[in-house]
Every structure is written in C-alpha cells, then in structure tokens.
Amino acid sequence: MKFGQYLQENKNPDWKNMYIDYDKLKDMIKALEEKHLGPTQLSKGISLTVPMPTNAAGMPVAKEFADMTQEQFYSFLEQEMRKIEQFTKKMVLLDTKY
C-alpha cells in the first residue's frame, strides 16, 4: 500500500484538517522535478501508455504548479509543519490537564 493511500485511510475524522497536505506536497515535488529536468531528461521518463499525473480536480499536475519556485515549496512545507506542531502542542497540553 502506498503511503498517501495509507494516510487517507487512517485519518482521524476529527483531526482531518490537521494532517499534512501530503497530496499537494507530492504534486509540488513532481512539478519542481519536471521544471528542473530539461526536456531531454524529462522525455526519458514519459510513458506513452500511462497518463500524466493529475490532481484531485483532474487537472495536470505540472500546470497547477508550473510557476512555483523552490522557495514557495519550502514556505508551504514550513507552514504545514507549523500547523502540525501547533496541533501537537495543543493536544499534549490537553492531555497533561487530565
């Protein structure tokens, strides 16, 4: 089983907004990878039988993040990590009160 699928299937519904946005980060990484590989390098990995990856809306991944920079990726990643850190601290404080 792939990690993204495992994560989706095992999310606590009460905390669904507190999980890392794994799918978006994965799409961003793929887009950056495509951007930094030249057309000659990228063509080595293109399959004629497997469709290009798409996001949840069915849009090609590369177009959604075509203008994204590494700085934007790291900024989003840091934001996600802060979200998780704040949630974890909140839950630890709640747990220590009992």
C-alpha positions in Angstrom: 0.0 0.0 0.0 1.3 3.5 -0.9 1.8 5.9 2.0 -0.6 8.5 0.6 -3.4 5.9 0.5 -2.5 4.6 3.9 -2.6 8.2 5.3 -6.0 8.9 3.8 -7.5 5.6 5.1 -6.2 6.1 8.6 -7.0 9.8 9.3 -8.9 10.6 12.4 -12.0 12.4 11.1 -12.0 14.8 14.0 -8.5 15.9 13.1 -8.7 15.8 9.3 -7.7 19.4 8.8 -4.6 19.0 11.0 -2.8 16.5 8.8 0.0 17.4 6.4 -1.3 18.1 2.9 0.6 15.1 1.5 -1.1 15.1 -1.9 -0.4 18.8 -2.5 3.2 18.4 -1.4 3.7 15.4 -3.6 2.2 17.3 -6.6 4.5 20.2 -5.9 7.6 18.0 -5.8 6.6 16.4 -9.1 6.2 19.8 -10.7 9.5 21.1 -9.4 11.2 17.9 -10.6 9.7 18.4 -14.1 10.7 22.0 -14.1 14.4 21.3 -13.1 14.7 18.4 -15.6 15.4 19.6 -19.1 13.1 18.4 -21.9 15.7 15.8 -22.9 15.9 14.4 -19.4 12.2 14.5 -18.8 11.4 12.7 -22.0 13.2 9.7 -20.7 10.6 9.2 -18.0 7.4 9.8 -20.1 5.3 6.9 -20.8 3.1 6.7 -23.9 0.7 4.2 -22.2 0.4 5.8 -18.7 -1.5 9.1 -18.5 0.3 12.2 -16.9 -0.4 12.6 -13.2 -3.4 14.8 -12.2 -4.5 16.5 -9.0 -7.8 15.8 -7.2 -9.7 18.0 -9.7 -8.3 16.0 -12.7 -6.0 18.8 -13.8 -2.5 18.0 -14.9 -0.1 18.5 -12.0 2.5 20.4 -14.0 0.1 23.2 -15.0 -1.2 23.8 -11.5 2.3 24.5 -10.1 4.1 25.5 -13.3 5.3 28.8 -12.0 6.1 27.6 -8.5 9.6 28.1 -7.1 11.6 26.0 -4.6 11.1 28.9 -2.1 7.4 28.7 -2.4 7.5 24.9 -1.9 9.7 25.3 1.2 7.4 28.0 2.5 4.3 25.8 2.1 6.2 22.9 3.7 7.1 25.0 6.7 3.5 26.2 7.0 2.3 22.6 7.1 4.9 21.7 9.7 3.9 24.6 11.9 0.3 23.5 11.6 1.2 20.1 12.8 3.4 21.4 15.6 0.7 23.7 16.9 -1.8 20.9 16.9 0.6 18.6 18.6 1.4 21.1 21.3 -2.3 21.7 21.8 -3.1 18.0 22.2 -0.2 17.5 24.6 -1.4 20.4 26.7 -4.9 18.9 26.8 -3.6 15.5 27.7 -1.5 16.9 30.6 -4.5 18.6 32.1 -6.2 15.2 32.9 
